[in-house]
Amino acid sequence: MKKSTKKVFATLAALAVSCSAIAFAACGTTENPDKPDDGKQDEVKISYQFVGNYDELMSWGMVYDFCANLTPDGVATIAIYRNDEDFTKIEGTWKEAADEDGVNVLTIRDGVNPDGKYELYSESDGSYIWKDYYFTFMGGYSRKIDLNGSSKITYEEESDWLKYVAERRKGMEIPNLGGDSEEGGNGGQEEQKPSEEATEIAAFKKDSSSITFLSDGTGKVSVFGAMNRTFKWTYAGGTLSITALTTNEGSEQGSAVVEGNNITVTVNGGGTDYSVTFADCDLSKLA
């Protein structure tokens, strides 16, 4: 065979292979032609999302909103928003598997539920109800709430959920048992507000409670993050004295007992006394 004839056959064969490859690629393509293929798949940030709110404690000055995200790495993050000073997140685990009857079930553990775990079965529309989610407040009280969720994610970003919370709470008349209102009389008591020049000398915390001492001889205490008081203090000869726990309206409402390096504060909220002890405080900071 002549070389020219071989060249023709080789050219035709290469052309045939090239056309076949193009045809195969065209037949095998399922991507959206309008979307450029960058070789990356859309990242799934959240597998399931659950939301809910609890307003039954409003008379105590507390309103709660919840948002739980189950992410593909098996982590369950539950955000609990009461107010700007009480925004907590609880991290747990979750998995999705068939039970002994072959029915799909979501199992969630958060380390808080006294029963150890939650088991969720899908509704007829594919959504889920997280029955009796258990949460605690004010040091030891607890409540249960149902959270609604599905694989349809409403709030991709935490900021979007917080915007929803702010909109939901518009117009709510939430009583402030901490006495933060600037209206009303002083109840015959001298109002003790920190001066603008006062600086923080020391602060001690226990869970959501805190007590802060300022340089002008005043201080602030927050019990369970809900009941706020101001007070006067002196420290002389290694002895701390705290007096005049008042609301910001000036009415005296609370007491403090100092025993060694322990400070126990008691305040009244909704007609009930609540106490918290700040243990092993470094009082030398007050000298």
Secondary structure in CASP SS format (residue, H / E / C, confidence):
PFRMAT SS
TARGET T0000
AUTHOR 0000-0000-0000
METHOD secondary structure of the structure
MODEL  1
M C 1.00
K C 1.00
K H 1.00
S H 1.00
T H 1.00
K H 1.00
K H 1.00
V H 1.00
F H 1.00
A H 1.00
T H 1.00
L H 1.00
A H 1.00
A H 1.00
L H 1.00
A H 1.00
V H 1.00
S H 1.00
C H 1.00
S H 1.00
A H 1.00
I H 1.00
A H 1.00
F H 1.00
A H 1.00
A H 1.00
C H 1.00
G H 1.00
T C 1.00
T C 1.00
E C 1.00
N C 1.00
P C 1.00
D C 1.00
K C 1.00
P C 1.00
D C 1.00
D C 1.00
G C 1.00
K C 1.00
Q C 1.00
D C 1.00
E C 1.00
V C 1.00
K C 1.00
I C 1.00
S C 1.00
Y E 1.00
Q E 1.00
F E 1.00
V E 1.00
G E 1.00
N E 1.00
Y E 1.00
D C 1.00
E C 1.00
L C 1.00
M H 1.00
S H 1.00
W H 1.00
G C 1.00
M C 1.00
V C 1.00
Y E 1.00
D E 1.00
F E 1.00
C E 1.00
A E 1.00
N E 1.00
L E 1.00
T C 1.00
P C 1.00
D C 1.00
G C 1.00
V E 1.00
A E 1.00
T E 1.00
I E 1.00
A E 1.00
I E 1.00
Y E 1.00
R E 1.00
N E 1.00
D C 1.00
E C 1.00
D E 1.00
F E 1.00
T E 1.00
K E 1.00
I E 1.00
E E 1.00
G E 1.00
T E 1.00
W E 1.00
K E 1.00
E E 1.00
A E 1.00
A E 1.00
D C 1.00
E C 1.00
D C 1.00
G C 1.00
V C 1.00
N E 1.00
V E 1.00
L E 1.00
T E 1.00
I E 1.00
R E 1.00
D C 1.00
G C 1.00
V C 1.00
N C 1.00
P C 1.00
D C 1.00
G C 1.00
K C 1.00
Y E 1.00
E E 1.00
L E 1.00
Y C 1.00
S C 1.00
E C 1.00
S C 1.00
D C 1.00
G C 1.00
S C 1.00
Y E 1.00
I E 1.00
W E 1.00
K E 1.00
D E 1.00
Y E 1.00
Y E 1.00
F E 1.00
T E 1.00
F E 1.00
M C 1.00
G C 1.00
G C 1.00
Y E 1.00
S E 1.00
R E 1.00
K E 1.00
I E 1.00
D E 1.00
L E 1.00
N E 1.00
G E 1.00
S E 1.00
S C 1.00
K C 1.00
I C 1.00
T C 1.00
Y C 1.00
E C 1.00
E C 1.00
E H 1.00
S H 1.00
D H 1.00
W H 1.00
L H 1.00
K H 1.00
Y H 1.00
V H 1.00
A H 1.00
E H 1.00
R H 1.00
R C 1.00
K C 1.00
G C 1.00
M C 1.00
E C 1.00
I C 1.00
P C 1.00
N C 1.00
L C 1.00
G C 1.00
G C 1.00
D C 1.00
S C 1.00
E C 1.00
E C 1.00
G C 1.00
G C 1.00
N C 1.00
G C 1.00
G C 1.00
Q C 1.00
E C 1.00
E C 1.00
Q C 1.00
K C 1.00
P C 1.00
S C 1.00
E C 1.00
E C 1.00
A C 1.00
T C 1.00
E E 1.00
I E 1.00
A E 1.00
A E 1.00
F E 1.00
K E 1.00
K E 1.00
D C 1.00
S C 1.00
S E 1.00
S E 1.00
I E 1.00
T E 1.00
F E 1.00
L E 1.00
S C 1.00
D C 1.00
G C 1.00
T E 1.00
G E 1.00
K E 1.00
V E 1.00
S E 1.00
V E 1.00
F C 1.00
G C 1.00
A C 1.00
M E 1.00
N E 1.00
R E 1.00
T E 1.00
F E 1.00
K E 1.00
W E 1.00
T E 1.00
Y E 1.00
A E 1.00
G C 1.00
G C 1.00
T E 1.00
L E 1.00
S E 1.00
I E 1.00
T E 1.00
A E 1.00
L E 1.00
T E 1.00
T C 1.00
N C 1.00
E C 1.00
G C 1.00
S C 1.00
E E 1.00
Q C 1.00
G C 1.00
S E 1.00
A E 1.00
V E 1.00
V E 1.00
E E 1.00
G C 1.00
N C 1.00
N E 1.00
I E 1.00
T E 1.00
V E 1.00
T E 1.00
V E 1.00
N E 1.00
G E 1.00
G C 1.00
G C 1.00
T E 1.00
D E 1.00
Y E 1.00
S E 1.00
V E 1.00
T E 1.00
F E 1.00
A C 1.00
D C 1.00
C C 1.00
D C 1.00
L H 1.00
S H 1.00
K H 1.00
L H 1.00
A C 1.00
END
